[in-house]
């Protein structure tokens, strides 16, 4: 992720479309420059992709996928399962995922090689030394690696920083799992407009200078007639052509970086890969028809809504299966892709439906603004699987409702406080105040003997 302040200037970049723009390199540079401070200062959106609910959903899906691979005789349990965390950032998701997936896979006698990729050396150093992740690095479970999703010509391999092992098709003994949360929307995306039967490509206009923070009023666009070939990838060209003859008076993105990343990872995987990806974006034909414009999203950092409809077509074209909710939210959608050489994986698809679809992350997020009674708040916390930020978000409402809570409700709340603190992932010493806040809340409801880690016992 980056923090970008796009300033207009007398000299605009008008001759380059979005793919060729140096905006992506500048994003890359800002991400490297700010490192983990991006998350410390809340400049990077993260809650929807780094909470206990989505981590638990993904654990269920990955566990089921591994079991199906074993049953299909395409998994060697004497070799590790490689999981690539795309754009691992500050490590929140990795912490929540690893603490739950490891005991689940132990029943299959399966070990994990968990690769936290990034483009920032500071981020990789941070996660490797973080006291809540360090044990995974010490025992060889976790690794860091550089991975640039904007590198269209990148090799189908990942070099591990710690062991210097090179993960490639020759080195991977088992199917590959890749997880990307808010990753595809921050790497190279293109934008097209179809207006009265004519296809246009969108150029972005901005000036040299600092890119922090992004302000939408400082960005301008210039649409130019599109000409073939659009890309050096025939599949991407065919998708654009299909859109140009199917729709009119719409805008659509082309997830160029996402498709290049999928191609690279699929080449590593020997034809067996599970991809879990979540971003803002659109999926369905109806959403395509209603999309009148696509622009850069500004939220301190910047991103581009992902056209998962195009990713569906790309996955299908290379022989895979794409799965998404039937009625997805454009604000946030979590998808699954299976590249398994045509072999069906019905249990894995069912696991996706039973988790991502049945307990939608964005629906859960919206519920957090609506609950007010202690019972409703406790129900939300039940569904959140011990999520720290959900509890913190409800804090004032909980304090208001606590005096009239029943003893049973107070006990449930105390249990949730304990779970939430177990799932808390501090990024700096300033975050340690969370433990004191939770101790005070416990005192408020009559639990005075509970203490949590102090700064001396958990040094960040």
N, C-alpha and C positions, 0 to 999 in steps of 0.2 A: 504494500500500500504506500501511497505517497501523500504529501501535503502539498497542494499546489495552489499558487496564487497566479492566475493567468491574467496578465495585464495587457490591455490593448495599447498599441503604440502606433506611430505613424507607419511603421513597416510591418505589414501583415505577412503571414505565411499563406499565400493564396495558391501556390502552384502544387502543393502536396496534398494528396488525400490523407485520410486519417491513418491508414496503414503505413504510409511512407513518412509521416510526420515524425519529427524528433521529440514530440510530446511524450512518447513512451520511454525514450531514453532519459528524458528529464524526470519522468516519474521514477524510473529506476534509480537515478542519482539521488533524488530526494529521499527515497526509501532507505538507501544506504546511509545517507547523511544523518537522518533522524533516528534510525534504529528503533530500539524498544521504547523510546520516548513517545513514539506515535501512539502507543497504547497507554502509557502512563498519563498522557495529556488528553486521552479520549478523543484523539483526532481521527481515529480509524474505527469504523463500525465493527463490532465484534460479537455482541450478545447473541444474535440469532444463530451464529455458527459456532459458538463456544460456550454452550450451556450444558447442563447435565442431561437435559431431555434429549437433545440431538445426539449427544455422545452415547447415551443409552440406546437410542434407536439404531445408530450405526453399529454398535457392538452386537446387537441382535442380528442385524443383516450380515455382518462379516462372519459371525459365528455360524450362521446357517449356511453361508456360502462355502466355508471351509468344510463343514460336514458333508455338503453335497459333492464337493470336489473329492473328498475321501471316498464317498460311496460310488463315485464315477471312476475311481481308480486313476485319477489324474493328480494326486497329491501324495508326496513322500513325507510321512510324518517324522522321518529322521532328519529332515531339512527344514529350515525356518520358513515361515510365511513372511514375505516382504510386503510391508505397508508403507506407501509413500504419502507423506503429509505435504501437500502442495502449498507453499507459502505458509509455513508453520508459525511465523511471526513470533509472538511473545511466549507461546507454548501452552496457553490455557487449554485449548482443545486436547492437545496431546496428553496433558496431565489427567484430564477427566476420562479420556478414552483408555489410556493404558491401565489405570487402576482397576478398570472394569473388564477389559478384554483379556487380560492375562489369566485370571482365574477361570474365565469361561473356556479358553482354549486349552487349558491344562487338562481338561477331561478328554481331549482328543490327543493328548501327548504332543501338542504342537507348540513350538517356540516361535518367537517373533523377532524379525529384524525391522524395527520401526525407524524410518528415515525422515527426519524433519528437514525439509528443504527450504531454502530461502535465498535471497540475493544479498542480504546484509550480513556481513561478518559479525557485527555487534549482536544481532539477533541470535546467530548461531552460538556465539560465545555465551550469551545470556542463558539460553535454554540448557546448554551443556553444564553450566555451573549452578543452575538454580537448585536450591536444596530439596525441592519436591520432585525434581526430575533427575538429579545427579545419580541416584541409585540405579536408574535404568541405563545410564551411560556406563556406570562402573561395572555392571554385570553383562554388558554387551548387547542389551536389548535395544537401546536407542542409539541413533547416529545422527549426525548433521551432514548436509551436502548442499552444494550450490546448484540451483536449478533456475534457469531463466526462461520463463514461459514466452518471452518475446523473441526468442532465438529461433527463427523459422528453419534455420539449417542445423539446429542442434543435433548432436549425435543421440542415438537411442541407447544411452548409457548414463549412469549417475555414479560419480566418484565420491566415496565416503571419506569425510575429512579425518575421522579418527583412525580407522584401520587402513586407509588408502586402498581399500578394496573397490574394484570397479564393477558396478552392477550392470550387466548387459544380458543379452539373450543367452549367452554361453554360461553366465554365472548364476542366473536365476533357475533354480531347480523346480520351483512350484509356481502356481498361478500368482498373479500380482494383484494387490489391492491398492487403489489410489483414492485419496480423499482430498477434495478441494472445497474449502469454505471461503466465500468471497475471494476467489482466485481468478476465475474466468472473466469476471467483470473488471479486473484491473490490469489485464494484459491486452494485447492488441485486438481491438474490435474495429470493424468498419461500419459505415452507415450508408444506406441507399434510400432514395426517395423515388417512388413511382407517382408521377403527376401527369394526369391526362394521357396515359399510355406511354409516356417517355420515362426512361430510367436515368436517374441522376446519382452521382456519387457525391458525398458530402465532404467538403474540406473544412477544417477548423482553423480559425484565425486567432492568433495570439502573438504576443511580443516576447522578445528576450527579457530575461529578468528572473527574479525569485518566483518559485511556484507555490508559495505557502502563504495563506490557505487559499483554496479554490473559491472563487466568487462567481456565480453564474452570470451576473451582470457584466462581467469582464470578458465574456466569451462571445465570439461571433462566428457565423457559419456561412459558407459559400458553396452552393450546389452547382455542379458542372455535369454535362451529359456524360454518361458512362459508356465506355467502349470495351469491347472484348479484345483479348482475354482479360478477365478481371484479376485472375490470380494465376500462379503457376501450378495450381492444383485443379485438376479436371473435375473432381467431385464438387469442390466449392463453386466452380464456374457453373456446373449443371444446376446447383441449388439456386443460384442467383437467376439463371435463365428460367427455371421453373416458377419462381416467384414473379418474374416480370411478365409471364404469360398467364398467371393465375389471378393476380390481384391488380387493383388500380387505386390510385390516390391513397396510398399507405406509405409508411416508412418502416424500414426493418434494418436491424443490425446484422452483421456477419461476424461470428465469433472466430476470427482467423487464428488468434493465438490459442484458443481452446482446442480447435481442431488439430493444429500443429502439435500441441501437447498430447492429445489423445493418440495421434499417429506415432509419436516417439515412444510413449509408454506401451502402446500395443505391440510395437516392434520388439520391445524388451521382454514382453510377457509370454512369448511363444504361443500366442493365440488364446490365452486364458487370463482374462482380467475382469475385475469388478471395479467400477468407478462410481463413487458417490460424490456428487457435486451440487453445491447450493449457492445461489446468488439471487439478486433481483433479476427479473426477466420474464419473458413470455414463452408459452409452450404450445397452446392450442391454435387451431385454425381460426377460431372466433377471436382470440386475442390478436392474431395477425391482422384480421380484417378491421379491428377497432384501433389499431396503432397508427395514429395520424402523424406522429413525429417521434424522433429519437434524438436525444441530446445527452451530453455529458452530465452525469449526476454529481453534484457538488456537496460534500459533507466534511469539509476540512481537507480530506483527501479527495480524489475524484475516481469515478468509475463510469462504465457504460452498461446499461441494461443488457443482459445476455439473451440472445435469441436461441433458446433451447429447442425451438421448432427446427432450426437449422441443424443443431447438434443431433437431434433425433434423426434427421435425414442423413447426416454424415455417418452416424453409428450404423444405421441400416445399410448404407452403401458399402461399408466395409465388413458386413456380415454379422453385426451385433444386434442386440435387443435394447431398446431404450424404454424406460418406464418412468412415468410421472403421474401426479394426481390428475384426475379428470377435470377438476375445477380449481386450478392452481391460482394462488395469489401472485400478481405481478410484482408486489413489493418484496416477496421472498418465496422461492420455490426450491425444494430439495429433490434431486433427480437421481436415478440409478441407471447405469449402462452396464450391460453384460456382453463381453466379447469372449465367446466360448466355442468358437468353431462350429456354430450351429446347434450345439448340444443344449437341450432345454434345462433350465434351472428353476422348476416350479416352486420349490420350497423357498428359494431365495427371493423370488418375486412375491410370494405370499408374505414373507417376513417384512418386505418393504411395505406392502399394503397394510399389514397389521400394525406397523409402527408409524412411518412417515405419513401415510394417508389417514389412518384411524386417529392419530393424535398429532395433528398438524402443528408445526412449530410456530407459525405465524398466528394461527388461531389462539394458541396458548399465550403468546405475547400480547395479543389484543385483550384477552381476558384479564390480564393484570391491571388494566386501567378501569375495570368495571366492578370488581369485587369490593365489598365494604364490610359485610358481616364477618365475624370471626370464623364461623363455619365455612363460609364461601372462600375465605382466604386460606384456611387450612386445606380445603379441597384442592385449591390451586397449587399449594405447596406439595400435596400428595402427588398430583399429576406431574409436577416438575422434578420429581426424583431427587430431591435434596439440593435444588439449585440455589446458589449463593445470592445471585443478583436479584432473583425473584423475591427472596426474603428481604433483602435490603430495600428493594423498591416498595415493599409493603410496610416498611418499618413504622412510619408515622400512623398509618391506619391501624396497625396492630397495637401500638401503644395506646391509641384512642379507645380501642375495643377491649383491651386487656382487663380493666377493672371489673367488667361485667361478665367475663368469660367463666365458664364452668371449670371445675377441677379437671375434668376429662379433657377439655379443650386446652387448658394450660399444659397438661402433660404432653398432648400431641404437639403443641408449639415447642415445648422444650426439646422433644425428640427431633423436630425439624431444625432447630437451632444447632443441635449437635451435628446433624448430617450436613447442614450448610457450611459449618466451620470446617468440617472434614474435607469439603469440596472447594474451599477457598484457595485461590491461587494468587498470592500477593506479587506485585511486580517491583515494589520498592518498599523501603522502611516506612514510608508514609502510610502504606496500606495496612500496616499492622494494627492501626487504630480500630479496624473492623472487629478484632477479637474483644477489645474493651467494650465496644458498643454491644456486642452479643452478650457479654457478661452482665452488663447493665440491664439488658432486656430480660435476662433470666432472673435477675434480682427483682425486677418489677412484677414478675408473675410468681414470685415466691420460691425460686430455686437459687439459693444463695451460695451453694458449695461447689459450683462448677467454674473452673478456670480453663483458659485456652492458652496456646503457646504465646510466650512473650517474645519480644525482640531478641532477647539473649538466647532463646532456645531455637528460634527460626530466623537466622540472620540472612537478610536479603541484600 
